[in-house]
Every structure is written in C-alpha cells, then in structure tokens.
Amino acid sequence: MYQFKLQALLNHRRHQEEVCQIELAEAQRGLTDAQEKLRRLKKAMRENIQKLQTRQKEHHNASDILIFINYIEQLSRDIEAQMQQVRKASKNVTQKRDNLIAIMKKRKTLEKLKEKERLDYQQKGMQAERKFNDEVASTRHIRKM
C-alpha cells in the first residue's frame, strides 16, 4: 500500500489554504462594506448639495445655508477618509489573494509529487508482479522439460 511521505505537510498546506480562503472572503466583505459606505456618503453629499442649492434659490437666511455648507464640508472630509479606507481594504484583498495563490501553488506542487510517486509505486508493483509471473512461468516451463 502506497503511503505519501509528505502527507502531513500536504494536510497542513490544505489547512493553510482553507484559512487563507476564509481570510480572503472576510477581506472582500470588508471591501464591499467600505465601498457601500462610500457610496452612501457620496449620495448624501449629492442630496445635501441639491438641498443647499434649493435653499439658496429660495433665499433662506445665512445661518441655514452656513449649516448646510458646514455639513457638506464634513461630508467631504468623511468621503476622503472613506476613500482611504476603500484603498486600504482593496490593498488587503490583493494581499490576501496573492497569499492564497502562493499557498495553492505549494499545495498543487505537493499533490503533483504525490500523484507522481503513487504512479511510480504502482508501476514498480506491476513490474515486480510481471517479474514474478515470468519466474513462475519459467519455473513451470523448466519442470515440463
């Protein structure tokens, strides 16, 4: 029976791959959440700019307009900060994906080695069986003489 000498390492690589897949999924969720928050902030910015323009056309008092301007400026800062978060989350996803790819390559290399060794083992077993059968046939032939 064939036993792969590096089976424990292969099992470890498979476990590492599963962990990396989970980490990548979490990173992708984080990126999606950050992008959604950015989308909401931009939408709030557009809506409040429209409200400000409407108030300016209606000639509301300066304090109301100043409140909108301050709020829009804060939204602008929030958007910039959120864009930074999106870039950070995107970089994290790229890093996790690259890490997963590297671990997958290592696992696949071990699996190819395992398959090659298994085939070699089977081939040697078949050669030994053929040799045995040849010897048995040769012995029978000698006995018949």
N, C-alpha and C positions, 0 to 999 in steps of 0.2 A: 504494500500500500504506500502510495507516494505521500510524503509529508514535506511541505514547503518550509525550509529552514528559517525564512524571514516572515513567517505568518504573523507573529506578534507585531512586527513593525508594520506590516500591511494593515492589520487591525487598527493599530494606532493612527496610521495615515487616514483610514476611513473615518475614524472618530474625529480627527482634526478637520477633515473635510465637512463633516456634519456640523461641527461647531462653527466653522467659517461660513457655511451656508446660512445658519441662524443669524450670525453677526451681520452678514450682508443684507439679509431681509430686514433686520432692525435698522440698519443704516439707511436702507431705501425708504422705510417707513418714516424715519426722521427727516429725510429729504422731502418726501411728499408732504409731510406736515408743515415743514418750513416754507415750501412753495405755496401751500394753501394759505398760510398766514400772510405771506407777502401779497398774494392775490387779493385777500380781504382788505389789507391795508391800502393797496392801490385803489380798490373800489371805493373805500371810504374817502380817500383823497379826492377822487373824481367827483363823488357826490357832494362833498363839502365845498369844493371849488364852484360847482354849479349853484349851490345854495348861497355862497358868498356873492357870486355874480348877480343872482336874483335879488339879493338884499341891496346890493349897490345900485341896481337899476331902480329899485323901489325907494331909494333914498332913506334907508334906515339910519338911525343915529350911529355915530362913530364908535361908540363903545361896543355895540353889537358886531359891527364889522371887525373891530380890533380883536374881539373874542374869536371870531372865525379865522382871522389871519393867524393868531397865535396857535389855534388848534391845527390849522393846516401846516404851519411850520413844525409843530410837534410830530404830526403825521409824516412829514418829510424826513425828519430825523429817525423816526421809527422804521420807515421804509428802508432807509440807508442801512440801519442796523440789521434789519431782517434780510436784506440782500447779502450782507456779510455772513449771516447765519446760513443762508442758502448756499453760498460759495463754500463755506466750511463743511456743510453736510454733503455737498457734491464731492468735495475732495475726499471725505471719509468713505463715501460709497466707492469711489475709484480705488482707494487704498484697499478696502475690504475685497473688492472684486479681483484686484491683482493678487492679493494674498490667496484667495480661493483658487485662482487659476494655477498659481505656483504649487499649491498643495495637491490639486487634481493631477498635475503633471507628474508629481512624485508618486502618487498612488498608481496612476496608469503605468508608469515605468515598472513599479513592483509587480503589478498584475501581469504585464507582458513577460517579465522574468519568470514569474510563477508558471505561466502557461508554457513558456519555452522549456523550463525544467520538467514540467509534467509530461510534455510530449517526448522529451529526451528519455525520461524514465520509462514511458510506455514503449518507445522504440527499442530501448535496451532490453526490456522484458520480452518483447516479441523476438528479438534476436536470440536471446537466451533460450526461448521456447523452441525456435527453429533449430538451433544447435542441438538441443536435447532430442527433438524429434528426428533429426538427421542421425544422431548417435544411436537412437533406438532402431531406426530403420537399418542402419549399417550393421548393428549387432544382429538383427533378425536375418539379414542377408548372409552374414558370416555363418550363422547357425544352420541355415539351409544348405550350405555347401558341405 
